[in-house]
Structure formats: structure tokens, C-alpha cells
């Protein structure tokens, strides 16, 4: 984490918080399904298939397809726009998807908001860069929680940095904090609460563009 620029850390944690926020909104909107946590959706998909009539199976399948499509498109952009502009280009894709979802939220019919959110979360993962085991900006934290337990064990046995667990703890807290905020905002404002993650991703995009310009100027 020491080798990661502070602005990258801050931007990554903001993206993780935004993912938690979006997942909470999607969870409440879809009565228990997720727009980001595909492990949970996978279990629910399997359970649904085992039940008569396969309730919600097709709805979950649509979320899978949208998440995969978002990740695929984000990865294509990242591969086609390598180097310093890659993360900014991918964040443009995510921001566009979130803005379309927000525009639908303000329309009378409201439309397919949840699939767009799933696609946005898939795209977000393509913008991330791992640094010394720390991957800020993740949209899921199962691996992060295990990594937290591992680094805590290393600290306790003095076989690793005493504060090596802090990055994973911050990532988990960012997602949980974002989810709490998303749940509260949805209950108060409905889908209009999506203005928050749109703003957050826009801010991180601005940071990414600024970083790319500074790197280019220094080259």
C-alpha cells in the first residue's frame, strides 16, 4: 500500500463505497438480489433452479449476463486503451451506465435500472489495478475478508507488517459504509438516490484524468 499513490487509494475506496451503495439499492429494489455480489446471486440462482417453477432464476440470469457484459466491455476498453488512460476510459463506461440508470430512475416507467447497475459494477472491476496485494475499488469483499484474517494472523505472529491488515479493513469498511448509506438513501429517495454513486464515480474519473495528464506531462 505504501507504493500506491494516496489519490489512487482514496479513489479506490470511494469506488468500493459506491459499489456497496449500488448493491444496497439493487438489493432493496430487487427484494434480495444483488447488482454487484454475484456470489450471492449464484447461490440464489442454484436454489431457484432446484425449486418448482424456478422463481427469480431468469431475473438472476439477466443480472449475470449484464455483469459479464459490463466486465467484458470494460476489459475491452482497458485493453484497447492501455497505459495511463486505461482506468479513466473504463470509468467513463461505468459513469455512462450509471447515468443512464439514473435517467431511467427519473422517468415515469423507471425501466430496467437493475441490469444497468449490474453492468456498471462489472465494468468497474476492469478499471482496478492491484498494488502490493491491495486492490482498492473492488465490488465484492469475500477475498478481502480472508486477506484481512491472514494479515491479522501475520501481524499477531510478527511474520508480517504489524499494520498490514489496515488496507483490507479499510476496503471492507468502505463497502459496508457505502451499503449503509445506500440503504438509507433508497428508503428516503428511491432510485433517485443513484445520484450519489454517479457523483462519486464522476469524481474518481476526474482524479484518473488528472493523474493521466500529470503522468503525460512528466514523461
N, C-alpha and C positions, 0 to 999 in steps of 0.2 A: 504493500500500500504506500510505502514511503516514496516509491518511484512513480506513483500516479499523481499527476498534477492535481492540486486542490480543486480546480474548477471541474475537472473530469469526475472527481469523487462526488462533488456537490451535484453535478448534473446527473450522474448515475443514480444517486439516492433519490433525487427528485423523480426520475423516471420510474424507479421501483415504487415510490409512494403513489405515483399516478396509476401504475398497474394495479396496486391494491385498491385504489379508489374506483377504477373502472370495473374491477372484478366484483366489488361490493355492489355497485349499481346494477351490473348484469345479474348478479345473484338474486337481488331483490326483484328485479324486473322479470326474471325468468323462473321465479319460485323455486330456487335451489339449484340452478345450473350456473355454470361459470363461463366467462368470456376469456379467461386467461389461464385458469388452473385446469389444464387438460388431463392431469392425472385423476382428479376428482370426477371429471366428466367421463373418463374411460371406465371407471368403476360403475358409475350410474348407467352408462351405456350397456355394459355387460349385464347388470341387474335387470335393466329394462328388457333386454333380449330374452332373458330367462322367464319373463312373466307373460301371461296371456295378453295378446293384443299389442305387445311391445310398446307400452306407453312411453312417450317422450323420446324414444330411440331415434326417430327421424330428426327431431329437433336437435338432439345432441350431435347426430351425424353432420348436420348442416354447420354446427359450430366447429367441428373437426375440419371440415372442408375449408371453411373461411379462415381458420387459424393457419392451416397449412398453406393456403393461397397467399395469405399475408406474409408468412415467413418465406415462401418461395419468391415472391415479388421483391421483398426486402433484400433477400440474399442476391437476387439477380442484379439489383441496383448496386449493392455493395461490391459485387464482383466487377461490374461494368464501370463503376466509378471508384477505383482503388485509391489508396493513399489518403491524404488529409481530408479530402472532400467526401469520402465514403460515408462516414457516420451522419454528416449533415444531409446528404442525399436521401439516406434511408429515413431519417427523421422527417423529411419533407413528405415522404409517402405516408408515414404514420399520422402526421399532422393533418394531411388531406383527408384521410379516412375518418379521423375523429371529427373534423369539421363537417363532413357530410352527415355523420351520425348526429351531430348537434343540430344541424339544419333540419333534419327529419324530426328531431325532438320538438321543434317549434312549429311543425306543420300539424294540421288537424288530425291526419291519419297516423302520424308518427312513424310509420313504415318499419322496415327491417333494421332497427338500430343495433340489436344484439349481434347479428352476424358481422356488421361493420366494426363493432368493438373488438370482436374476436380476431378479425383480420388485422386491425391496428396493433393488437398485442402480439400477434405473430410477427409482424414487421419489426416491432421494437427490438425483439431479440437479435435481429440481424445487424442492429446498429452497435451492439455491445462489443467491447474489447476486454479480454482478460489481462490482468496485470498482477503478477506475483500471486496467483491463486485467487485474487479478489476480482469479482465480476460485477461491478455496480450496474444497476439498471435492469436486473433480472425481473421477470414477471411471475416467477414461482420460487419458492424458498425451501423445498424439501431437501435438496442438496446443500443449501446454505445452512440449514439447521444441523445436518450431520457434520458439516465442516466446522460449525460452531462447537459442537460437542468434542470434536477431535482436537481443535486448537485449545479448548479449555483443558483437555487432558494433557496436552503438551506443556501448557503453562503450569499446571499443577505438579507435573513431574520434572519441571525445569529442562525439558528436552526441546523446548521451543521458546519463542519470544513470550514474555510474560503478558504482553498485551496483544498477542497475535490473534486473539478471538474478537477483538473490537470491530474489525471490518464486517465480519459475518453478523455480529449482533446488531450493528447499525443497519445493515441491509434488511434483516428480519424486522426490526422495529420500524423502518421506513415503510415496508409493505403493510404491516399491521396498522400503523398510524394512518396511512392513506386509506385503508379499508374502513377504519372507524369514521374518518371524515366523509368518505363516500356514502356510507350507510346513513349517516346523519343528514347529509345534503340531499340524498334521494328522498328520504322521508319528508323533508321540508319543501323540496322544489321539483321532485320528479326528475324526468330526463333532462330538464333544463340545467340540472346540476353538472352536466357534462362540460359546461363552460370552464370548469376548473381544470380538468386534465388537458383540454385544448390549450389553455393559457400556459400550463406547466410545460407541455411539450414544445410550445412555441418559444418559451424562454430558453429551454435546453437547446433547441435548434439555433437560436441566436448565439448562444455560447459556442456551439460547434462551428458555426460560420466564422465567428470571431477568431476562434483558435486556428482554423484552417487558413485564414487570412494572415495571421501573425506568423504561422509557420512558413507560408509562402513568401512573406516579406523578409524573413530571416534567411531564406535559402539563397 
